[in-house]
Amino acid sequence: MSERLTHTGTLWRWTGGNGGSWHFLSIDGAAGEALSGTALMRRLERTIGGFGSLKVRATIGGSSFATSVFPSKSAGWMLPVKASVRKAEGLAEGDPVTVALEV
């Protein structure tokens, strides 16, 4: 059984010590709570991914891709948004982004 969630948030960039950077969408609120509930069930089933990640199918605009969401140390979950998706959808750091997730 799969779960479908929708969330809107602001695209942000994390820069690593080596100068590389990644763009993420934080998923909190009701969608974040739903992901946390799914993660708890997967832990009990012993089917959770590395680092507590959950595999998802994400859709932003016309771009659909398979990836994983990762628990945030502060709150909620983090969805990495790769360059090809940002380019296809015309997204930049600070833009509001709506994502549909299938978990």
Beta strands, then each sheet from edge to edge (+ up, - down):
strand 1: 4-15
strand 2: 21-27
strand 3: 54-60
strand 4: 63-71
strand 5: 77-80
strand 6: 96-102
sheet 1: 1+ 2- 5+ 4- 3+ 6- 1+
end
